Amino acid sequence: MIKYFFLISFVLLLKEAKSQDLFIEIDHIKPIKGEVLIAVFNNEEGFPFLTSKAIQLVKAIPNQGKAQCIVKGLPVGRYAIALFHDFNADGKLNTNLIGIPKEGYGVSNNAYNTFSAPRYKDALFELKANSTQRINMKY
């Protein structure tokens, strides 16, 4: 009987160890209206703009210049996050004529490139256990 208890406990522990929750905290959100759209990527394809290539999409509502959310059940591994502040609620990152974002944006590790979109390899982080990514919104 004790054998079965340990076996069941071990299986439950393995299941729990394979999936983790990712906590995302976003700071420096300027306009309070709208929502923050968040895409989690597990490979470079589509990062940071093509959300159809993301493995998970979530939303967060800004409150007093901040927002937070939880992405549940991610397998342990390497990820990158791309997000933007959709303050006009049209579901897309609005840009000017030459492609510069008119809405706030950010990526994991607060990666930033002056003349192009942040690179996947710079935004990449390791999710080993329930962890938090803090991202500062850029406008």
N, C-alpha and C positions, 0 to 999 in steps of 0.2 A: 504494500500500500504506500509506503514511504517512497519507494522507487517512482511510482506514478505521480506523486505530488511533485517531486523534484523534476521529473520529465516535463510535466505541464508548466511548472514555474520557469524552466529553462526555455521552452518554446515561447511563452509569453514575453520573456525577457528579450529573446532574439527578435521577436516581432517589434517590440518597442524600440530596440536599438537600431533597427533598420530605417525607421521613419522618425523624423524630427520636426519640430515646429520652428519656423523662422519668424522672429519678431522684427518688424521694420518700424523705425521711428524717423519721422521726417521733420526737419526744422527749417526755419527761415521762410515760411510760406507767407507771401505778402498779402494778396487779396484774400479775404476770409471766405468768399463765396466759391462755389464750384466744388470739385472733388479731385482727388489725386488718383490717377490711374497707374497701376503698378504691374509690370510684367517681369516674371522670373524666367530666366533662360538657363538651360543646362548645356548649351553649345553656342558657338559663335554665329551660326546661321540666323540671320534676321536681327541680330542685336545692333543697335538699341531700338530701331524704329518699327520693325515688322512684328507686331504683337501676335500675329497668327502663328509664328514660330516659337513663341514662348510656351513653356510647359504649364504655367499657371498665371492667371490674371486675377487681380483683386483691386478693390477700391477702398479709399480711406477718405473720410470727411475732415477737412481742416477745422481746427478749433483753437483760437487764440494763437495763430501763427505756427501751429504744429499739427501733425496727424500721426496716427499709428495704426498698425494692423498686424494680423498674424496670418502667416501662410502655413497651413497645417499639413502634416503628413508627407513631408519631402524626404526622399531617401538621402542617406548620408552621401555627400559628394561635393562637386564644385559647381558653383552657380554665379550668375551675375544678374543684377537687378537694374532695370531702366524704369523711370517713372516720369510723369509730367503732371503739372497742375492744370487741369481742364476747367478753367474758370468760366468759360462760356458754354460748357456742357454739350459740345458737339462731338465728343468722342475721339478727337484727333489733336495732335500737336500742331498748332497753327504757327506758320513761319512767314517771314516777309518774302519779297520777290527773289532774294538771293539765298533763301533757305535758312536764315538765322531765326531761331525760335522766338515767337512773340509771347509764349507762355513759359512759366517756370519749368525746369527739368532737373533731373539728377540721376546719378547712377551709383551703384555700390562702390565702396572705398572712396567715395567722393572724387572719382577719377574725372579728369578734365583735360580737354585739348583746346587750344586757342582757336585753331582754324578748321577744325573738323569735329565730328561726333566722337565722344569717348570710345576707346577701344575695348573690346571684350576682355582681352588679357589684362588690362589695367583695372577692370571692374570685378574680376574674378575673385571669389573668396571660397574658403573651404567650410562646408557645413558638417560638423562632426557631432555636435550635440545641440540641443535647443540653444540658439544663439540670437544675438541682436545685431542688426545692421542699422547704423545711424547715417542718414543721408541728409545733406544740406541742399535745399532747393536753390538753384541758380536762375536768375532772371536776366 
